[in-house]
Amino acid sequence: MADKALIDWIDGTIAVLNTLCSRDDFYDAVAASTKRQFDALVKVGFTEDQAIRIVAGMSSKSDGRAK
């Protein structure tokens, strides 16, 4: 029974992702959020280079290695 629940959850998640990927306004919202995050970092005192690194780091996939 747990396997069916997991499969149903995965199928639901995939359906949501497919819907999001089909909508241009989703990517507009993601871009606006990323820009606001960058602007907020600069506003509180980070340099633009630091803000870029922070935003890029939060958007990147970790390879699992500690640095």
C-alpha positions in Angstrom: 0.0 0.0 0.0 2.9 2.4 0.8 4.2 1.8 -2.7 1.0 2.9 -4.3 0.9 6.1 -2.1 4.5 6.9 -3.2 3.7 6.3 -6.8 0.6 8.5 -6.6 2.7 11.2 -4.9 5.4 11.0 -7.6 2.8 11.1 -10.3 1.2 14.2 -8.7 4.6 15.9 -8.4 5.4 15.2 -12.1 2.0 16.6 -13.1 2.7 19.8 -11.1 6.2 20.1 -12.7 4.8 19.6 -16.2 2.2 22.3 -15.6 4.8 24.7 -14.2 7.2 24.1 -17.1 4.4 24.8 -19.6 3.8 28.3 -18.2 5.9 31.3 -19.2 4.6 33.2 -16.1 6.2 30.6 -13.9 9.7 31.5 -15.2 8.9 35.2 -15.0 8.1 34.7 -11.3 11.3 32.8 -10.7 13.3 35.5 -12.5 11.6 38.3 -10.5 12.3 36.4 -7.3 15.9 35.9 -8.2 16.3 39.6 -9.0 14.7 40.7 -5.8 17.0 38.4 -3.8 20.0 39.9 -5.6 18.8 43.4 -5.0 18.1 42.7 -1.3 21.6 41.3 -0.8 23.1 44.4 -2.3 20.8 46.6 -0.3 22.0 45.1 3.0 25.6 45.5 2.2 26.9 42.7 0.1 28.9 43.7 -3.0 27.4 42.9 -6.4 30.0 40.1 -6.8 29.1 38.6 -3.5 25.4 38.8 -4.2 25.9 37.1 -7.6 27.8 34.3 -5.9 25.2 33.9 -3.3 22.3 33.8 -5.7 24.1 31.6 -8.1 25.1 29.2 -5.3 21.5 28.9 -4.2 20.4 28.1 -7.8 23.1 25.6 -8.5 23.1 21.9 -7.9 25.4 20.6 -5.2 27.7 17.9 -6.2 27.6 16.6 -2.6 31.1 17.5 -1.7 31.9 19.8 1.2 34.1 22.7 0.4 
